[in-house]
Amino acid sequence: MFNLKALKKNKTLRYGVPMLLLVVGGSFGLREFTQIRYDAQRIRKRLDPSLEAKVNVEKQSVILEEQYEKMQQVDLEEWKNIRGPRPWEDSKEYQEEQRSRRSKTA
C-alpha cells in the first residue's frame, strides 16, 4: 500500500513535518522554562509576613482628606525661591554668599 521510497522522496514529510514538530515542541518547551523564571521572580518579591503587615498598616493610615488639610496649612504666599549651587561652583562659598545677601535685605 504505502510505498516507503515515495514517502522518503516526499519533501513535505521529509522537511516540513520535522520543522513543524520543532516549532510546536519548542514553543511548549520555552513556555515551561519561562514559567520557571516568572515563578522565581514571584518568590523573590514576597515579603516577610511581619514586614508586609507593617507596610499595609502604613498604607491604610494615610487618608486623602488628612493630606489635603496638611497642604492647606502650608503657607505658600511667603516662600522664596533659592537657587542651589551649580556643579562647578563651591557650595560652601555659595551658601555664604546667600547668607550675606539675606542679612543685607533683612
C-alpha positions as a Markdown table, in Angstrom:
| # | Residue | x | y | z |
|---|---|---|---|---|
| 1 | Met | 0.0 | 0.0 | 0.0 |
| 2 | Phe | 2.4 | 2.6 | 1.2 |
| 3 | Asn | 5.5 | 2.9 | -0.9 |
| 4 | Leu | 8.4 | 3.7 | 1.5 |
| 5 | Lys | 10.5 | 5.2 | -1.3 |
| 6 | Ala | 7.7 | 7.5 | -2.2 |
| 7 | Leu | 7.4 | 8.7 | 1.4 |
| 8 | Lys | 11.2 | 9.3 | 1.6 |
| 9 | Lys | 11.1 | 11.4 | -1.5 |
| 10 | Asn | 8.1 | 13.5 | -0.3 |
| 11 | Lys | 9.6 | 16.9 | 0.7 |
| 12 | Thr | 6.7 | 17.7 | 3.0 |
| 13 | Leu | 7.2 | 14.6 | 5.1 |
| 14 | Arg | 11.0 | 14.9 | 4.9 |
| 15 | Tyr | 11.4 | 18.6 | 5.8 |
| 16 | Gly | 8.0 | 20.0 | 6.7 |
| 17 | Val | 6.9 | 17.7 | 9.4 |
| 18 | Pro | 10.1 | 17.8 | 11.4 |
| 19 | Met | 10.1 | 21.6 | 11.1 |
| 20 | Leu | 6.6 | 21.8 | 12.4 |
| 21 | Leu | 7.4 | 19.4 | 15.3 |
| 22 | Leu | 10.4 | 21.5 | 16.2 |
| 23 | Val | 8.4 | 24.8 | 16.2 |
| 24 | Val | 5.5 | 23.5 | 18.1 |
| 25 | Gly | 7.5 | 21.4 | 20.5 |
| 26 | Gly | 9.9 | 24.3 | 21.1 |
| 27 | Ser | 7.1 | 26.7 | 22.0 |
| 28 | Phe | 5.9 | 24.3 | 24.6 |
| 29 | Gly | 9.4 | 23.8 | 26.0 |
| 30 | Leu | 10.1 | 27.5 | 26.1 |
| 31 | Arg | 6.8 | 28.1 | 27.9 |
| 32 | Glu | 7.9 | 25.8 | 30.7 |
| 33 | Phe | 11.3 | 27.5 | 31.0 |
| 34 | Thr | 9.8 | 31.0 | 31.1 |
| 35 | Gln | 7.3 | 29.9 | 33.7 |
| 36 | Ile | 10.2 | 28.8 | 35.9 |
| 37 | Arg | 11.7 | 32.3 | 35.5 |
| 38 | Tyr | 8.5 | 34.1 | 36.5 |
| 39 | Asp | 7.9 | 31.7 | 39.4 |
| 40 | Ala | 11.4 | 32.5 | 40.7 |
| 41 | Gln | 10.7 | 36.3 | 40.5 |
| 42 | Arg | 7.4 | 35.9 | 42.3 |
| 43 | Ile | 9.2 | 34.0 | 45.1 |
| 44 | Arg | 11.9 | 36.7 | 45.4 |
| 45 | Lys | 9.4 | 39.5 | 45.6 |
| 46 | Arg | 7.4 | 38.1 | 48.5 |
| 47 | Leu | 7.9 | 39.9 | 51.8 |
| 48 | Asp | 8.0 | 38.5 | 55.3 |
| 49 | Pro | 4.5 | 38.5 | 56.9 |
| 50 | Ser | 5.7 | 40.8 | 59.6 |
| 51 | Leu | 7.1 | 43.3 | 57.2 |
| 52 | Glu | 4.0 | 43.0 | 55.0 |
| 53 | Ala | 1.8 | 43.8 | 57.9 |
| 54 | Lys | 3.8 | 46.9 | 58.7 |
| 55 | Val | 3.5 | 48.1 | 55.1 |
| 56 | Asn | -0.2 | 47.5 | 54.9 |
| 57 | Val | -0.8 | 49.4 | 58.1 |
| 58 | Glu | 1.1 | 52.4 | 56.8 |
| 59 | Lys | -0.9 | 52.4 | 53.6 |
| 60 | Gln | -4.2 | 52.3 | 55.4 |
| 61 | Ser | -3.3 | 55.1 | 57.8 |
| 62 | Val | -2.9 | 57.7 | 55.0 |
| 63 | Ile | -6.2 | 59.3 | 54.2 |
| 64 | Leu | -6.7 | 61.8 | 51.4 |
| 65 | Glu | -8.5 | 64.3 | 53.5 |
| 66 | Glu | -5.7 | 64.4 | 56.1 |
| 67 | Gln | -3.2 | 65.1 | 53.4 |
| 68 | Tyr | -5.4 | 67.8 | 51.9 |
| 69 | Glu | -5.7 | 69.5 | 55.4 |
| 70 | Lys | -1.9 | 69.4 | 55.8 |
| 71 | Met | -1.4 | 71.1 | 52.4 |
| 72 | Gln | -3.9 | 73.8 | 53.3 |
| 73 | Gln | -1.9 | 74.6 | 56.5 |
| 74 | Val | 1.3 | 75.2 | 54.5 |
| 75 | Asp | 1.9 | 78.9 | 53.8 |
| 76 | Leu | 2.6 | 79.2 | 50.1 |
| 77 | Glu | 2.4 | 83.0 | 49.9 |
| 78 | Glu | 5.7 | 83.8 | 51.5 |
| 79 | Trp | 8.1 | 81.3 | 50.0 |
| 80 | Lys | 11.4 | 82.2 | 48.5 |
| 81 | Asn | 13.0 | 80.5 | 45.5 |
| 82 | Ile | 16.6 | 79.8 | 46.5 |
| 83 | Arg | 18.9 | 78.7 | 43.7 |
| 84 | Gly | 21.2 | 75.8 | 44.6 |
| 85 | Pro | 24.9 | 75.8 | 43.6 |
| 86 | Arg | 25.9 | 74.7 | 40.1 |
| 87 | Pro | 28.1 | 71.6 | 39.8 |
| 88 | Trp | 31.2 | 73.8 | 39.1 |
| 89 | Glu | 30.6 | 76.1 | 42.0 |
| 90 | Asp | 31.8 | 75.6 | 45.5 |
| 91 | Ser | 28.7 | 75.0 | 47.6 |
| 92 | Lys | 30.1 | 76.5 | 50.8 |
| 93 | Glu | 31.1 | 79.7 | 49.2 |
| 94 | Tyr | 27.7 | 80.0 | 47.5 |
| 95 | Gln | 25.9 | 79.4 | 50.8 |
| 96 | Glu | 27.9 | 82.1 | 52.5 |
| 97 | Glu | 27.1 | 84.5 | 49.6 |
| 98 | Gln | 23.4 | 83.7 | 50.0 |
| 99 | Arg | 23.5 | 84.3 | 53.8 |
| 100 | Ser | 25.2 | 87.6 | 53.3 |
| 101 | Arg | 22.5 | 88.7 | 50.8 |
| 102 | Arg | 19.8 | 87.6 | 53.2 |
| 103 | Ser | 21.4 | 89.6 | 56.1 |
| 104 | Lys | 21.6 | 92.7 | 53.9 |
| 105 | Thr | 18.0 | 92.5 | 52.9 |
| 106 | Ala | 16.8 | 91.8 | 56.5 |
